[in-house]
Amino acid sequence: MTGPTPPSPYPLGLRLAGRRVLVVGGGAVATRRVPALLDAGADVLLVSPELTPALRAHVDAGRLHWEPRRFAPGDLDGAWLVQVAVDDRAAAAAVSAAAAERRIFCVRADDRSAASAWTPAVTRHGPVTVAVLGGGDPRRAMTVRDAVRDLLGARKGPFLTHSVEEGAPLNTTGGRVALVGAGPGDPELITVKGWRLLTEAEVVVADRLVPGLLLDELRPDVELVDASKIPYGPSRAQEEINRILVDRARAGKVVVRLKGGDPYVFGRGGEELLACAEAGVPVTVVPGVTSAIAVPEVAGVPVTHRGVAHEFTVVSGHLAPDAPASLVRWEALAGLRGTLVILMGLKNLAAIAATLIAHGRPADTPAAVIQEGTTAAQRTLRSTLGTVAADVETAALRPPAIVVLGDVVHALTPDAPPVA
């Protein structure tokens, strides 16, 4: 005999802007859930002895508050919602019990049946957010969510798979890897094909700069590997990333390597493709919208403009001009008349500017620096080559940021304020 049908959950849209949400746990589940809470404007308190690099980046940016310790009942003070993102059932049960005593709804990653609230499968299409509950079955919810997403405008396209090099061992497990460019920060700027591959993924290896909301929409059974490369901080060796891609694919998994911007624009996608090809793993490469062009665009700076610039050059500034390992000929760039776009150059901006000026680039060359372009945290600073490094320090801009030099900085917005 079967028991009575359990009551259905009551669907509700929570307006969390400015309201405290407690997240307990700092691992992969929290990495997936926190971005959606931040996007909703929640005041997030994260309690965990350790954090993933992606979560630490949110802390460093001042987007949430972190208590580096285990949960204490006092953490619930002022909370409207609790997300328990730990796999320790006893610890999770203690948090949810304390939340129940205070009549605070609690989501549990370890045991949906013991939770007082569920996170739905979500798809976003402009101002429309669709949340699907599958009666406790996350796969059913994801299937319905994906069908709704397709109706809202997604289109399917054929695979374009990079062939394995002749002589490489053949992979017979059915596993494969997709190198997917996630775009510059706005989750809606991922390509339709990139999004479709994410919905098919069994393993996602993600960089720090990928849009967090994309991770929030992954199926709950997807293995998320945080391969964050925080500038000048902790990083996972490229060899380890290559090993993970190959090992998971050889185990028969569908693996998506999700990278900010485009996989091949200073993204080491070529190295990852070569590692997979050598191991006989088929690879699909999905181009992404590169921040080098998109971020200046959304800040009102076209990299070219008729009658202003007939060329633009994109360089990496992660090494100082006098670094022995630098491959950039800054003295040659100083003589160009077009637009210069510098990625990863904030740390060395003073040295870069001085070098360009020393080799003939005028100090009054217009300059723009755009922090976290295409996201809600975007900030734009307009300056000149001679003063931009000092102005960036005064404005407390931080990575990720794009530097643009050239007359195009004022081509569309000649009266723009210095900092926006």
N, C-alpha and C positions, 0 to 999 in steps of 0.2 A: 504494500500500500504506500502511496505517496502522501506526504503531508500537505498542508494547505499552502497555496502559492504565497510567497512572501510579498509584502506590500511593495509597491513601486516607489522608487525615490522621487522626491519632489524637486523638479528642475528649478534652478534659480540662478540668476546672474548677479554675482557679488560685485558691488562697487567698492573697491578696496583703496581708492586713492586717499593717501594720507592716513590709512588705518594700519595698525600693527599686525603683521603676520609673522608667526614664529616658524622657522624651519629648523628642524633638528636633524643633523647629518650633513656632511660636507663631501659626499662622494658623487658617483655618476648620476644617481637619481636626483639629487639636489641640483646638480649642474643642469639637468634638463628642466626642472620645475621653476627654478628661481627666475629665469628671464621673463616668463609669462607674468609672474607676480610683479616684477619691476615694471613691465610694460603696462600693467594695470595701475601703476602709481602707488603700490603698497609700500609701507614702511617696514622693510624686512629686517628682522633680527635672526641671524643665523648662529646656531650654537653647535659647535663641533670641535673636537681637539685638533682636527686636521682638515684642510681644504684642498680641492683640486686647483690646479693653476688657473683654470677659467673662473672659478668662484673667487679666488684671491684677486683676480683682476677687477672684479666688481667691487671688492672691498677697497682696493687701492684707488679706484676711481670715485670712492665715496658714495656708491649707489646703495650700499647696505651696511649694517653694523654687524660685526663678527665678535662673538665671545668664544675664545679658544679653549673650551673646556667641555665637560659633559653636561647634560641637561640637569637643571634644578627647577623645582616647581615654581619658584619665583619668576622664571622666564616667561610664564604665562600671563603675568600682570599686564593688563592693557591689550592683550591679544584678541583679535576678532576671529582668527582662523589659525590652525596649526597644521603644518605639513611634516609628517614624520618620514624621513628618508634614510632610515637605517635598516640593516638586515638582521639586527639583534632583536629577536622577538620579545625577550624579556624587557629590554630597554624600551622598545616601541610600546609595549603594553603599559609600562609605567607612565610614559608620556600621555597616552590616550586616556588612561584612568584619571590622571591629574586634570586633563582637559575636560573630561566628563563631569568631574566634581564642580568645575567652574562654568559648566554649560557652554563650552567653546567647541565648535565643530572641529573634527580632527580627521585628516586624511592620512592613511597608513599605506606605505609602499609595500610592506611585508605581508599584510593580511587585509584584503578588502572587506572580508566578512566581519572583521572586528572594528572597522572604521565607522565613524558617524557621518562621513561625507566621502564622496567619490570624485575623482577628477575625470571629466569626460574626454573622449577623443574629440579633438578640436581641429577645425579648418577655418582659415581666415581669408576673406576676399574683400579687400577694401574695408568699408565700414561694417561689413556683415561678418559676424562670428557665428559659426554653427558648432554646437556642442552635442555630442551623441553619447548616450548611456546605453550599454548593451545588456542590461539586466545582470551585471556582474561578470559578463564575458567580454574581456577587452578586445579579443579578435573580432567578435561580431560588431562591436562598436567601431573598430577601425575600418572594417569592410564597408559599413554603411557610410561612415565619414568620408572614405575615399570616393564612393559613388556620388555623394553630394558635392564633393570638391570638383569632380569631373563635370558635373552639371553646371557648376558655377564658372566654368570657363577653361579648365585644364584640357589640353589636347595631347593625345599620345602620338609619338613618333617612333621611327625605327631606330634600332641600335646602330651605332657606328663604332664598331669594335676594332681596336688596333690589333693587327695580326701579330702572332708570336713569331719571333725571328726563326729563320730556318736553322735547324739543328738543335733548337732548344727542346728540353723535355716536355712532353705533352701532358697537360693537366686533364685527367679523366674523371675528376670528382664532380664536375659541374660547377665548381666554385669560380668566381670571377671578381674582378676589381673594377670599380669606376672611380676615376679621378674627376671630382665634380667641383667646379668653381661656384661658390655660394654668393658671390657678389660683394659689394663694398660695405654692407651693414644692414640695409633695409631688407627684411626677409622676403618681401615681394619682388626683389630684383634677382632672385635665383631664376634660372631658365625653367621652362615647363619640363624639359627633359631631365634636368637636374632634380627637380622636385619628384618626378615620377620614379627615378631611381632610388631616391630616399625612401619612398613608400615601399619599395621592394627589398630594401636592405635588411640583412640580418646582423651585420656589424657595421658601425659607423665610427671612423677614426677622424676626429674633429680637431681643428685648430682653434686657438683662442678667439680669433677674429671672425669666426662664422656667426651669423645671426642666431642668437640664443633661442628665438621662437621656433626656428626650424627643429631644434633638438626637442623642444617641448611637444612637438607633434609626431615624434617617432612612436612606433608601436612599443608597448611596455616590455616586450620580450627581446627588443633589439639590444645587443651589446654595444655600449658606448665606451669608446676608448678616447680619453682626453689626451690629445697629443699637443697640448698648448705650448706655444713658444713665446712666452712673455719676454719682451725685449730686456736684455741685460739681467734676466732672472733665471729661474730654473727652467730647464728644457729637457725633452727626451731626445736622445741621440737619433739622428736620421737613420742610422743602421737599425735601431730598434723599431722605428716606424716601418721600415721596409720589411723587417722580419715578421711583424704582426700582419701586414697586408698579405704576404706570401703564405704564412702559416694558416691564417683563417681561410684563405681561398683554397688552399690545398685540402683543407678539412671539409670542403664542399660548400662554404658559406658565400653568400652574396655580400661583398664588402664595398662600402662607399667611403672613399677618402675625401672628406669634405673640407675644402680649403677656402679661406677668405679671398675675395677677388677672383682672379683667374689662376688655374693651376700652374701655368708656365711663366707668369710674370713675377719673378723673384720668389716663386713658391716651391721650388724643388720638385715640381711634378715630374720633370724629366728624369730625375734620379729614381723616383718611385716607379715610373714606367719601365725603366731599364732593369730594375731589380725584379719586377714581376715578369718581364719578358725572358730574362735569364732563367727564371724558375719555371717557365712554361705556363704562366698564369695569364689568361686573356684579360685585356684592359680596355675599358671604354673611357675615352677622354671627352668630358663635357666642358666646353669653354664657359667662363664666367665673365660677368661685367667687371672690368678691372677698375680699381679705385683710382688709378692714374688719370683716367678720363672722367669717370662718373662723379667722383667727389668734387673736383673743380666745377663740373657742370651744375650740380645742385646748389653750389655756393655762388652761382652767377658768374663763373669764370670759364669761358670757352677756351679750350687749349689752342684752337685756331679761330681766326675771325678775318673775314675778307678785308684786305687792305691793312691788316695789322700784323698777322703772322702767317707765313707760308710753311712753317715747319714746327714740330714740337719734338722734344727729346725727353725720354724717361730714363732716369738713372737711380741707382741705389746709393743712399748716403750713409749706410750702416757702418762704413769705414771712413775714417778721417782722410782728407786729401793726401796727407803725407804718410799714410800707413803703407808699409811695404807690400801688403797683400791687395791694395786697391787696384782695380783694373780700369778705373775711370780717368780719362785725360781731362782734368778740370781746366787746364790751360787752354785746351782746344774748345771746350764748351764756352769759355768766357768770350770767345770771338764770334759766337753765333748770334744772330739777330732775332731768332724765333723764341718760342716758349720753352722753358726748362722746367720739367716736373721732377721733383725729388721725393722718393719714397724712403721711409725709415731714416730720415735725415735730421730729426730734431736734436738728437744728442750732439751731433757734429755741426750744427747749423752755423755757429760762429766761425768755425774754421773754414767751412765751405764758402761762406759769404766773403771772408777775408781773402781767400784764394782767388775767387772769381774777380773780385775788385782789383787785386794785385796784377791780374793778367788782362785787365782792360774792360771788364764789364762795368758800366757806370754805376756808381753808388746809389743814384736816384732811380735805378730800375725798379718799377713797381713789383711788389711781392705780396703774396697771400699765403696764409697758413690756415688750413681747414682741419680741425680736430673732429674725429668720429663722424665723418661725413655720411650723409643719408640717414642718420639715426636721430632720435629725439634729443640726443646730447650734443648735436653738432654746434660747433663754434667756429667763427671765421674771423681772422685778423688780417687787416690790410696794412701794409707798411712799405718800406723800400729796402733794397738789398743792404744798404749801409746800416740800417737800424733794426732790421727784422729780428735778429737774434736777441737783442736787448728787449724788444717789444714782446717777444714770445715769453721771455722770462718774467717780465712784468705782469703779463696777462695770465701767467701760470698755465699755459697750454701744455698738454702732455700727449704722448703717443696713445693711439695711432693718429698720425697727422700727415697731411700732404702739403708740400711746399711748392708753390708755383711762382716762377719768376718770368716777367715779361709784360709788355704793354697790354696783353689781353686781360690782365687783372682788372683794368678799368674800362674794358671795351663795352660792357653792358651796364655797369653800375658805377658811373663816374662819381656819383655823390654818396656812395655807400659809407656808413660809419666805419671807423678804424676797427672796432671789434663788434661783432654781431653774434 
